[in-house]
Amino acid sequence: MCNHRTYYDPAAVLLDLVRVMIVAKAEISHWPLLGYAMDLTGIIFVQRESQDSRKATRGAMAEAVEQGLSILIYPEGTTGDRPISLDFRPGTFATAAKIGVPIVPLAIEYAEAGDAWVRPDQSFVNHFLHCYRKKKTQVKLRYGPPMMDEDVNRLRNASKNWIDQNLLEMQAEFGGVPWPSTV
């Protein structure tokens, strides 16, 4: 479980982890360049509004776990411009609690708040060009301890609390990230 800052979070994680399967919303598959690149990774695309797609996604995730892969999910369901994560959707936590699979929280933070794409006044292409013109992007990944609990809400809250605490710590280490909601 990972908080979600920007559309290139998966690239940062894939540079750090080898055996991981990403789950993402299906509409990304139609984005220029990014959709094609993500499709090459074997990503699991889910149509969130479709019960059949969500069921198929759970099956694909189970197969990936049986093959020894980790699953990367962004339980916020979107990117956000706040110092801490948005509310987590309960679905994957319910599945993990039901089948007894541990959740490993992952906090990802960038030195510049502008690396997150959540501005309504900026197009995807403009943000993409802004980010990829930079000589470097500072990002930190921090992995938490495996968490298991039969209670879905406790599991979800423990994961979110761990991620949020570590986001705030990483922001302090960067010297303070000026998130729009805090300025």
C-alpha positions, 0 to 999 in steps of 0.5 A, a space after each residue: 500500500 502506497 500513498 499516491 503523489 503523482 503519475 510517476 510514483 510507479 516508476 520510482 517504485 519499480 526502480 526500487 522493487 523488482 518483483 512487483 505487480 501494479 494495480 491502476 485505474 483503467 483510464 490510465 491505459 489511454 493516456 499518451 505514452 504513459 498508458 503504453 509504457 505502463 501496459 508494457 510492465 504487465 500492469 493490472 488495469 481495473 475499471 473501478 466502477 465495474 464489479 466484474 472488473 474488480 473481481 477479475 482484478 482480485 483474481 489477477 492479484 491472487 495469481 500474482 501473489 502465488 507467483 511470488 510477486 508483490 502487489 502495489 496499490 494506491 488505496 487513495 485512488 487518486 493523487 493529492 496535494 496534502 501533506 498527508 494521504 487522502 482517505 484509503 479505500 477499504 477494498 484491498 484491506 478487506 481482501 488482505 484481512 480475509 485471506 490473511 495476506 500482510 499489507 506492507 505500507 510504503 510512503 513516497 515523498 518528493 522534495 518539491 510539491 510541484 512534482 505532484 499533478 493535482 493542479 486543475 490549471 495544468 494539463 497532463 502534457 504541461 506537467 509531464 514536460 515540467 517534471 521531465 525537463 528537470 535534471 533531477 527529482 528528489 524522491 524518498 521511499 520508506 517501507 513499513 513493517 508487514 501488517 496483518 489484522 482480521 479487522 479491516 478498519 484497524 488494518 486500513 487505519 494502521 497502514 494510513 497512520 504509518 504512511 502519514 507519520 513517515 510522510 511528515 518525517 520525510 517532508 521535514 528531512 527535505 526541509 519542509 515541502 510547501 504543499 498548496 493546502 498548507 500555504 
